[in-house]
Amino acid sequence: MKPLGDMTRHYWLAQRMAKTTGTDLVAAQEVGALDQSAWAEMVQTCRSCDWTEGCERWLTTQAETADVVETCPNCNKFRDLQQTLAKDE
């Protein structure tokens, strides 16, 4: 089993993925779709990802309205949050 990536680095990668894909984490928390343990799990999942370097490159080249990249291990979670927030609008 490979070691997990740096917690701070992956926290910010997950934050950047949310911002780049238009996933409003604050709104998700406000409507109860994302609690602290779920967010911690997303960061932990990010830490186990093998695509860290590619993710950083991808995030650098995307506009803030990009779709969640399939390579992201949190892809489905970001999509679920987006769908939940879209229903609440």
N, C-alpha and C positions, 0 to 999 in steps of 0.2 A: 504494500500500500504506500502510495507516495505521500510525503508530508503536505500538510495544508499550507496554502499561501499566507502571506502576511495579512493579518486581520485588518489593519488600517487601509492598506492598499485595496483590498477587496471591498471594504465598506464603501470607499470612494468610487470604485468601479461600479458597484451596484447602484449607488446614487446617480452616477453619470448615465448608466443605462436607463434608469427611470426618467431622468430629465430628457435624454435624447429621444426616447420613445413616447414622451408626453404622458408618462404615468405619474400622476400627482400623488406622491406618497402621503402628504399631509391630509389631503382630502380622503384618501383611502383609510387613514387612521380615524379621521373624524366620523366617517360613516360605519366604522366598525369592521371594515374589510381587511384591515392589516393591524394586528396588535404587535407589541414588542417582541413576543416570542416568534411570531411569523416572520418579522423583519430580521431577527437574529438568525433564523433558519435560512433565509435567503442569502444573507452574507456568508454564512457557513457553507452553503451550497456553492456560492461563488468561489470561496477559498479552495474548494476541491476541483475546480475547473482546470482542464489542461490547455485552454485556449486563451490564457491571460494576455499574452503578447498580442495575439490577433485581435482580441477584444479591445485593447487599448488603441490599436491602429484603426479598427473599425469605428470606435467612438470618436476619434479625431476627425474622421472624414464624413461624418453624418450630420444632417440638419436635425433640428429638434423635433421633426415630425416623422422620423424614421420608424419603420416597423421593427418589432423585436426580432433580432437575428436568431435563426433556428439553432445556431451553435451555442447560444446561451443556455446553461442548464436551468436558469430561472425563466426561460421563455414562456412556459405555460402560466406561471404565476403572474408575470407581468401582464399577459393577455387577460387572465381572469380579473385582475384588478382593473384594467382598462374597461372591460365589459361591465363590471359592477358599477364603476363610476359613470359610464355612459347611461346606464339605467336610471341613475339618480339625478341626471340633468333635467 
